[in-house]
Amino acid sequence: SKAESMNPRDYETSFYFARILLEDGDSRAAFEQFKNVLRYLPESSETHFFYGKALLGSGQIFEGNLHLAYSGLYANDRRKTENFMDKAKAKIASPQDQERFDRFKGIYEERAEFWDK
């Protein structure tokens, strides 16, 4: 496939390729590309934003809101971070969700200390 022939280290290309795949309706392949980008650029606010929106669009509400919360966090936008964090918290449906939410909350709490100063 086209995705497999791409250099996985070319993150910007992978990011835009994911967006094209989404527009073409291939969300499964797009999700793999977004995950690849986040594996190497975990603090990419833009990637978390588009991945989160795509996840919401596919009905993955907890996951989508969690990625949107990460997007806000890495953009240093407290209002967006807390808005999507609250939405994700309300949709926790499994111990795995809780674990992922708790991991996010730990990162949030570290950064919020600096926002308060």
ABEGO torsion letter per residue (X at the ends): XAAAABBAABAAAAAAAAAAAAAAGBAAAAAAAAAAAAAABAABAAAAAAAAAAAAAAGBAAAAAAAAAAAAAAAGBAAAAAAAAAAAAAABABAAAAAAAAAAAAAAAAAAAAAAX
